[in-house]
């Protein structure tokens, strides 16, 4: 009996110590990699539409990035919690319903507390529902993992997506309008020496060019990201 009791105690201790820490190296990797080597925009080339459309100004880009963080992180957790009870045949419909619910909450909050920004974002908040990054992470990760890793995966990919949006918007607003958050930052004296705001920067194609430059810099710094034939 004493031997059995000892084995039970040993087993309990093993289970307690064998439990993976919340911020283990494996979990932290879920946060870090989407910021660099698996960025959803620059590496996976997903979510380009919003990068082209709403990055003329920095403010709406930041608001959309925060909105995507909320929607993706919470949706990942909800789908992960439901992963064992969702019938495979209707999993896409369930994912869309969950995302749509989160998007409606975000849209209502924006209309209540940031109405002007909500008008600037227009339909792009609603288009979060069909954002291929969110759908991809729900399908590829949340359906197969526990809530905590799913939450970190959602945060990581949303941060990676939002980071690129904010970088693109910063340069487009600065060089295209001479402002940051609609505040003039380029001194008037520059214009006397012939400086002119670059009108091309406020056009959608320029967003694609800026994203391309970011991709080029990223691959030039990390040769492993260059595809080899």
N, C-alpha and C positions, 0 to 999 in steps of 0.2 A: 504493500500500500504506500509505504514511504517513497519507494522508487517511482511509482505511478504519479504520486503527488509532485515529486521533484521534476518529472518529465513534463507535467502540465504547466508548472511554474516556468520552466525553461522555455517551453513553447510560447507562452504568453509574452515573455520577455523578448523572444526572438521576433514575434509579430510586431511588438511595439517599436523595437529598434530597426526593424526591416522596413518600416513605413517611410515612404519617400518624402523628404521635406518639401514644404510648399514652394520654396524658392531654390530648389535643387538646380544643378547645372543643366539638367535636361529640360526643366521647366523654363529656366531663364533663356535657354536657346530659342524657345518659342517666341520670346519677346525681342531678342536681338536680331535674329536672322532676317525677318521681314524689313528691318531698317537698312539692310545691306545686301547680302548675298542672295536673298530670295524676295527682294522687294516686289510687291504686286504690280507696280507700274513699270519700273525700269528693267526688271528681269523677266517677269511673267507677262508683261505688256497687257495688263488688264486695267479696266477703269479709265481708259484714255479719253473717253467722251467728256467726262466732267473736267478733266485736266484742260481740255480745249475750250470748254464753254464758260466756266465761272472764274477763271484765274486772271481776269483783267484787273480785278481789285483784290487787295489782300484780305479785307474784312470778310466778304462772303466766302472766301476760300477757307479761312479759319473756322467760320461757323459751320460750313459743310464738313470739314474735317472732324470737328467735335461731334457733329451729328452722326457721322459714319462710325466713330469710335463707340458711341452709345449703342447704336443699332447693332453693330457687328458683335460687340462683346456680350450684350444681353441676349441676342438671338442665338449665339453659340451656346450659351449656358442653357437656355430653354430647350433647344433641340437636343443637347447632350442629356438633359434630365429625362427627355421623352424618348430617347433613342431606342429603348427596348420595347416600347409599346406602339411605335409608329409603323403601320403596315407598309412594306416596301413599295407597293403599287401607288400609294398616295403621298409618298414622302416629299416630293417636290411641291405638291399643293400645301402640305402642312408647313413646309419651310417658307413658302410665299405668304401664308397667313400670319406666321409669326413675325416675319420681316415687316409686312404691311402694318401690323399692329404697332410695332416699335416706331415706324416712320410716321404714322398718324399722331402718336404721342409727341414726337419731335416737332412735327409741323404745327401742332396746336400750341406748344410751348413757344416756338418762334413767333407765331402770330400774336401771342399774348404779350411777349416781353421784348421782341426785336422785330417789329412789323416791317420796318424799312428794309432790313436785311432779308426778311422772308420774301418780300416782293422782288428783291434783286435775284434771289435764288430761283424764284418762280417754280417751274415744273421740276427742277433738278433735285429738290428734296424728295418729291414723289418718285423720281427715277432711281432713288436708292433701292427701292423694292426690287428692281431688276439688275442691280449692280452685280456684275459677274464675279467680283471679288468676294462679296458676301455670300452669294449662292455657292461659289466654289468652296469656301471654307466650311460652310454648313455640310455640304455633301461629302467633302474629302476628309474633314477632321472631326467636326462636332458629332456626327452620327456614329463615330467609332471610338470616341474617347470620353473620359469622365469630365464633369463640369469644370473643375479647376483648370486642367490643361486646355480645355476648350475656351475658357474665359481668357487665358493668357494668349492663346493663339489668335483670338479675336482682337484683343488689344494690340498685339504685335503687328498684325496685318493692317489694322486700321491706322496705327501710328505711322507705318511705312507709307501707306497711301496718302495720309494727311501731310506728312513731311514733304513729299514731292509737290503736292498741290500748293503748299505755302511757299516753297522755294520758287516755283514757277511764277506764282502771283506776285512775289516780292520784286522780282526783276522786271516783270511785265508792267507793273504799276510804276515802279521807279523810273524806268527808261521810257515808258510810253506816255506817262502823264506827269512825271516829275514829282510825284507825291508818294507818301506812305500813309495809309489810313486817311486818305484825302487831305493830308497836311502837306503843304509845300515844303520840300526838303532840298530842292535844288535852288540855290540862291539866284535872285534876279540878275545878278551881275554876269552869270554864265550866259544868259541870253544876249547880253550886249556884245559878247565875243563870238556870237554866231551859233551858240548851242541851240538846237531845236529838238523838242521832244520827238521821239521816234514813233510816228504813227503806225508803223508796221507792228510794233509790239502789242498794240491793243487788238489786232486782228487774230482770229482763231488759229491760222496756220503758224503764227509765231510761237504759240504754246507748244506745238509739236516740235518745232525747232529747238526750243529751250529744253524740252524733255530729251530730245536727241543728244543735245550737248551733255546733259547730266549722264545719260547712258554711256556716252563716249568717255567721259571722265572716270566713271565708275569702272569701266572695263580696262581702261589704260592703267588704273591703279591696281586692279586685280585681274591678272592674266588668266586665272582659272575660269572666269566668266565668259571668256571668248570661246565661241563655238568652233570646234575643229572638225573639218570634213574628213 
